[in-house]
Amino acid sequence: MSYPRLLERLFAARRAGVQLGLERMAGCLASLGHPERGFVARVQIGGTNGKGSTAAFAASMARAAGRRVGLYTSPHLCSLRERFLVDGALPGEEEVVAAAAAVAAAGGDALTFFEQTSAIAARLFADAGVEVALFEVGLGGRFDATTAIPCEVAAVTGVALDHQEWLGSSLPEIAAEKGAIFAIQAGRPEVASRGGLRIVVGSSGEPDGTALLVAAARAARPVALTIVDAAAIAALPSSWPLGLAGAHQRANAAAALAIVDHLEARGVLAITPAQRRDGLAAVRHPGRFETVAARPRVILDGAHNPHGAGALAAALGILAERPRVVVLAVSADKDAAGIARALAPACEGVIATRYQQARSLAPALLAAAVGAAAPGLPVVIAAELGLAMAQARAQAGPDGVIVVCGSLFLVGEAHALLCGTPVDPVLLSDPIAPESVVPSPGQ
């Protein structure tokens, strides 16, 4: 099986949509011989916003401490291989293909797209000799494929309104789905045999959600619980530079430090303050307030819900450059008006466009949503990203700022267009469609 052929197989698997549940993934791991059991430590990280950045910070610090680290995240920007970083580097195509072939032989063709990529991650990391494996939750938590992997450290960075069609329409419902990983992981004999569960509750979500997550964490009776509050964030030395820009990243870095504390308490890491500092500074996570060009400055950010857009607006608010022009595309299932409302105070104009997948909201509909949410904010329609960037450059001039945001899919296209980032020969994205979400029987 070649790498392009693998991409084609995974593209076909997307037709199964999203089938929430743990049994299929657990069965595949068993058929693979439980590759996840060979890791010295396993960490699961969920949350509405900030989970990818938190995972990247924690992985970078674990590498700085001398451990071999595997980091599984989603979605990817330009290449499927971005999901399976080993010591911060993309695996080779042949390594991904070998792991995928093993998954296929273990019944992988019966799995959904995300289940297959999660199983590929476990096998690839085992083959690569990974010691510390970090798994970012894809959707929710209770029935997410990553929850089939026993983890001794579980973190939820926070909750906000997103994916309401699948997780519930209120913060308590969403917190229950995400916080369920605490009880599931705590109840596993394999976790108990490794000293029990350690939990981190972050502060990268809505403040009202924190108490809900803390209650779920305490109900799981962990051996240790860290709550990342204002004091924990303030304790992060201001002299330590962060590799990811934006004030909101301090909360994510503090959550990552708490994860590292728990790994150190388990004897997995022996990490010095200098290694923590160096790890936080060295982290790279493309598409998170990432500057990719100057004059005008071009920033790529994956903010895709109102809470994330609010954090982006706060980060933009401290920039001196003017004017600020937002190139915006969102998925049709997202709160476009809420995103626009959050961004409006931080910009002088919006270019409504689309990314080149069926899930993207039509530019005219997006422009209408922006106009209704932020009356008086100039909005221009562009049929695709290239035209949108030309319009944005004309508006921003050499001294302004262009912000490309609203969807990681748009950010991926921008990476390819602006940075020349290589793109896979088959375009893949996680299948999210309301009618395709099917809870497993008995779940």
C-alpha positions in Angstrom: 0.0 0.0 0.0 1.5 3.3 -1.1 0.9 6.6 0.8 -1.5 8.0 -1.8 -3.4 4.7 -1.7 -3.7 4.9 2.1 -5.1 8.4 1.8 -7.7 7.1 -0.7 -8.7 4.3 1.8 -9.1 6.8 4.6 -11.1 9.1 2.3 -13.4 6.2 1.7 -13.7 5.6 5.4 -15.1 9.2 5.8 -18.3 8.0 4.3 -19.0 6.1 7.6 -19.3 9.5 9.2 -18.9 9.8 13.0 -19.9 6.8 15.0 -19.3 7.6 18.6 -18.2 4.7 20.9 -15.2 2.9 22.3 -15.8 -0.8 21.5 -14.5 -0.8 17.9 -11.3 1.1 18.9 -10.8 -1.2 21.9 -11.2 -4.3 19.8 -8.7 -3.0 17.2 -6.1 -2.2 19.9 -6.5 -5.7 21.2 -6.0 -7.2 17.8 -2.9 -5.1 17.4 -1.5 -6.6 20.6 -2.1 -3.5 22.7 0.7 -1.3 21.4 -0.4 1.4 23.9 0.7 -0.7 26.8 4.4 -0.3 25.9 4.5 3.5 26.6 6.0 4.6 29.8 3.3 7.3 30.2 0.1 8.1 28.4 -1.7 11.4 28.5 -5.2 12.3 27.2 -6.0 16.0 26.6 -9.5 17.3 25.8 -11.3 20.6 25.9 -13.2 23.0 23.6 -10.2 25.3 23.0 -6.6 25.1 23.8 -6.2 21.4 23.9 -3.9 21.2 20.9 -1.6 24.0 22.2 -1.5 22.5 25.6 -0.6 19.1 24.2 2.2 20.8 22.1 3.6 22.6 25.1 3.6 19.4 27.2 5.2 17.4 24.4 7.9 20.0 23.9 8.8 20.0 27.6 8.9 16.2 27.8 11.3 16.2 24.8 13.4 18.8 26.6 13.6 16.4 29.5 15.1 13.8 27.3 12.1 11.5 26.7 11.0 10.2 23.3 7.6 11.7 22.7 4.7 11.0 20.4 2.0 13.6 19.9 -1.3 12.8 18.2 -3.5 15.8 17.3 -6.3 16.6 14.8 -7.1 17.9 12.4 -4.1 18.4 10.2 -3.4 21.4 8.0 -1.8 20.1 4.9 -0.6 16.5 5.5 -2.1 13.6 7.4 1.4 13.0 8.8 1.1 16.1 11.0 -1.2 14.1 13.3 1.6 11.7 14.3 4.6 13.7 15.5 7.5 11.8 17.0 9.9 14.1 18.8 8.4 17.0 17.1 9.0 15.7 13.5 6.7 14.3 10.8 7.0 10.6 10.4 8.0 9.3 7.0 5.3 8.2 4.6 6.5 4.7 4.8 6.2 4.7 8.6 2.6 5.9 8.4 1.8 3.3 5.7 3.3 0.5 7.8 1.3 1.4 10.9 -1.9 1.7 8.7 -1.3 -1.7 7.2 -1.1 -3.2 10.7 -4.3 -1.5 11.6 -6.0 -2.7 8.4 -4.9 -6.3 9.2 -6.4 -5.9 12.7 -9.8 -5.1 11.3 -9.3 -1.4 10.6 -11.5 -1.3 7.5 -14.5 -1.6 9.9 -13.4 1.5 11.8 -14.4 5.1 11.1 -11.8 7.6 9.8 -10.9 9.0 13.2 -10.8 5.6 14.8 -8.3 4.4 12.1 -6.1 7.4 12.6 -6.1 7.0 16.4 -5.2 3.3 16.0 -2.5 4.3 13.5 -1.1 6.7 16.1 -0.9 4.0 18.8 0.9 1.6 16.5 3.2 4.1 14.9 4.3 5.5 18.3 5.0 1.9 19.5 7.0 1.1 16.4 9.0 4.4 16.9 9.9 3.6 20.5 7.9 6.4 22.0 8.1 6.6 25.8 5.6 9.4 26.5 2.5 9.4 24.3 0.0 12.3 24.2 -3.4 11.9 22.6 -5.6 14.9 21.8 -9.4 14.2 22.0 -11.1 14.6 18.6 -14.8 15.2 19.6 -16.2 15.4 23.1 -14.6 12.8 25.3 -17.0 10.2 26.6 -17.2 8.3 23.3 -14.1 9.7 21.5 -11.8 7.0 20.0 -8.8 8.3 22.1 -10.7 7.5 25.3 -10.3 3.8 24.4 -6.6 4.2 25.3 -5.9 3.9 29.0 -4.1 7.1 30.2 -2.7 7.9 33.7 -2.9 11.6 33.2 -6.1 13.2 31.8 -6.6 16.9 31.2 -9.5 19.0 30.0 -8.5 22.6 29.2 -12.0 24.0 29.5 -15.4 24.0 27.9 -17.3 26.5 25.7 -20.2 26.3 23.3 -19.1 24.3 20.2 -20.3 21.1 18.5 -23.7 21.6 20.2 -25.3 19.3 17.7 -23.4 16.4 19.2 -22.4 17.3 22.7 -25.4 19.3 24.0 -26.7 22.8 23.9 -25.5 24.0 27.3 -22.2 24.2 29.2 -23.3 21.5 31.7 -24.1 19.1 28.9 -20.8 19.8 27.1 -18.8 19.6 30.4 -20.4 16.2 31.1 -19.3 14.8 27.8 -15.7 16.1 28.1 -15.3 15.5 31.8 -16.5 11.9 31.4 -13.0 10.9 30.5 -12.0 11.4 34.1 -14.4 8.6 35.4 -13.6 6.3 32.5 -9.8 6.6 32.9 -10.0 6.4 36.7 -12.1 3.2 36.5 -9.6 1.2 34.4 -7.6 -1.5 36.2 -4.6 -0.7 34.0 -4.6 2.9 35.1 -4.9 1.8 38.8 -2.0 -0.6 38.3 0.2 2.4 37.3 -0.6 4.4 40.4 -4.0 5.8 39.5 -5.3 8.7 37.6 -3.9 12.3 37.8 -6.1 15.1 36.5 -5.6 18.6 35.2 -8.6 21.0 34.8 -7.5 24.0 32.7 -8.9 27.6 32.4 -9.0 28.0 28.6 -12.8 27.8 28.5 -15.8 29.7 29.9 -15.4 30.5 33.6 -18.8 28.9 34.4 -17.5 25.6 33.0 -14.6 25.3 35.3 -16.6 24.3 38.4 -18.5 21.7 36.3 -15.2 20.1 35.3 -13.8 20.3 38.8 -16.9 18.5 40.1 -16.5 15.8 37.5 -12.8 15.5 38.3 -13.4 15.1 42.1 -16.2 12.6 41.5 -13.6 10.4 39.7 -11.5 10.3 42.9 -8.1 10.9 41.3 -4.9 10.4 43.2 -4.1 14.0 42.4 -6.0 17.0 40.9 -4.5 20.3 39.6 -6.9 23.2 38.9 -5.2 25.8 36.6 -6.5 29.0 38.2 -5.4 32.6 38.0 -2.7 31.9 40.6 -1.3 29.0 38.6 -1.1 31.1 35.5 0.5 34.0 37.4 3.1 31.6 38.7 4.4 31.1 35.2 7.5 33.3 35.1 7.0 36.3 32.9 10.7 36.0 31.8 10.0 32.6 30.2 9.2 33.1 26.5 6.5 31.0 24.9 6.8 29.6 21.5 3.2 30.3 20.8 2.0 33.9 20.7 -1.0 35.4 22.4 -1.8 36.1 26.0 -4.3 33.2 26.1 -1.4 30.8 25.6 -0.3 31.4 29.1 -3.3 29.5 30.4 -2.4 26.6 28.0 1.2 26.7 29.1 0.2 26.6 32.7 -2.0 23.5 32.0 0.9 21.9 30.2 3.2 22.6 33.2 0.6 20.9 35.4 0.7 17.8 33.1 4.5 17.8 33.4 4.2 18.1 37.2 2.1 14.9 37.2 4.5 13.1 34.9 7.4 14.1 37.2 5.4 12.9 40.3 5.0 9.5 38.6 8.7 9.3 38.0 8.3 9.5 34.3 10.3 12.7 34.0 13.2 14.3 35.8 12.9 17.9 34.5 14.7 21.0 35.6 13.2 24.5 35.5 15.6 25.3 32.6 14.2 22.4 30.6 10.6 23.5 31.3 11.5 27.0 30.1 13.3 25.7 27.0 10.5 23.4 26.2 7.9 26.1 26.4 10.0 28.4 24.2 10.8 25.7 21.6 7.2 24.6 20.9 5.8 25.0 17.4 2.1 24.5 16.6 1.2 25.9 13.1 -1.9 27.9 12.7 -2.1 29.2 16.3 -1.6 33.0 16.1 1.2 32.2 13.7 2.9 35.1 11.8 3.9 33.9 8.2 4.6 37.2 6.4 5.5 40.8 7.0 4.4 44.1 5.3 1.6 43.5 5.7 1.9 41.2 8.6 -0.1 38.0 8.0 -1.3 35.9 10.9 -2.9 32.5 10.7 -5.1 31.4 13.6 -7.5 28.4 13.9 -10.1 30.1 16.0 -13.3 28.4 14.9 -15.9 29.2 17.6 -16.9 32.4 19.5 -14.8 31.7 22.6 -11.7 31.1 20.4 -12.5 34.1 18.4 -12.6 36.2 21.6 -9.2 35.0 22.6 -7.9 35.9 19.1 -9.4 39.4 19.3 -7.7 39.9 22.6 -4.4 38.9 21.1 -4.9 41.3 18.2 -5.9 44.1 20.5 -2.3 44.5 21.7 -0.8 44.9 18.2 0.2 48.3 17.0 -0.3 47.7 13.3 -3.4 49.1 11.6 -5.7 48.5 9.8 -6.5 44.9 10.8 -8.4 43.0 8.1 -9.9 39.5 8.8 -10.0 36.9 6.1 -12.8 34.7 7.4 -14.2 31.3 6.4 -16.3 29.0 8.7 -17.9 25.6 8.5 -21.6 25.7 7.9 -22.3 24.1 11.4 -20.4 26.8 13.3 -21.8 30.0 14.9 -20.7 32.4 12.3 -22.5 35.3 13.9 -20.9 34.6 17.3 -17.4 34.4 15.7 -18.0 37.7 13.8 -19.3 39.4 17.0 -16.2 38.4 18.9 -13.8 39.6 16.2 -15.5 42.8 15.3 -13.9 45.0 18.0 -10.4 44.0 16.9 -10.6 44.7 13.1 -11.5 47.3 10.5 -12.9 45.0 7.8 -13.8 41.4 6.9 -13.3 39.5 3.7 -15.9 36.7 3.7 -14.6 33.7 1.8 -14.7 29.9 1.9 -12.3 26.9 2.1 -12.5 24.3 -0.7 -14.6 21.6 1.0 -18.3 21.0 1.1 -18.5 21.9 4.8 -17.6 25.5 4.2 -20.4 28.1 4.6 -21.0 30.0 1.3 -19.3 33.4 1.3 -22.6 35.3 0.7 -24.2 33.6 3.7 -21.2 34.3 5.8 -21.2 37.9 4.8 -24.8 38.2 5.8 -24.1 36.7 9.2 -21.2 39.1 9.7 -23.3 42.0 8.7 -26.1 41.1 11.1 -23.8 40.4 14.0 -21.6 43.5 13.5 -23.5 46.3 11.7 -21.2 48.9 10.2 -18.2 46.6 9.9 -17.2 46.6 6.2 -17.6 43.2 4.6 -16.4 42.1 1.2 -17.1 38.8 -0.5 -14.4 36.7 -2.2 -15.1 33.4 -3.8 -11.8 31.8 -2.7 -8.7 32.4 -0.6 -6.5 33.7 -3.3 -8.9 36.5 -4.2 -9.6 37.1 -0.5 -5.9 37.7 0.1 -5.6 40.1 -2.8 -8.6 42.1 -1.4 -7.1 42.0 2.1 -3.7 43.2 1.0 -5.3 46.1 -0.8 -7.2 47.1 2.4 -4.4 46.5 4.9 -1.6 48.2 2.9 2.0 47.5 3.9 1.6 48.6 7.5 -1.5 46.7 8.4 -2.4 43.2 9.6 -4.2 40.4 7.8 -5.7 37.7 10.0 -6.8 34.4 8.3 -9.1 32.5 10.7 -12.4 30.9 11.3 -11.4 27.3 10.3 -8.3 25.2 10.5 -9.2 24.0 7.0 -8.8 27.6 5.7 -5.6 27.9 7.7 -4.3 24.8 6.0 -5.0 26.3 2.6 -3.3 29.5 3.6 -0.2 27.6 4.7 0.0 26.0 1.2 -0.7 29.3 -0.6 1.5 31.5 1.5 4.3 29.3 2.8 4.5 26.6 0.1 3.8 23.9 2.6 3.5 20.5 0.8 0.0 19.2 0.6 -1.1 15.6 0.5 -2.2 14.3 -3.0 -5.6 13.4 -1.5 -7.5 16.0 0.5 -8.7 14.7 3.8 -10.6 16.2 6.7 -12.5 14.8 9.6 -16.1 14.0 8.7 -18.5 16.0 10.9 -22.1 16.0 9.7 -25.0 16.0 12.2 -26.9 13.3 10.4 -23.8 11.0 10.5 -23.2 10.9 14.2 -24.4 7.6 15.6 -23.8 6.6 19.2 -22.7 3.0 19.6 -25.3 0.5 20.7 -25.5 0.4 24.5 -23.6 3.7 24.9 
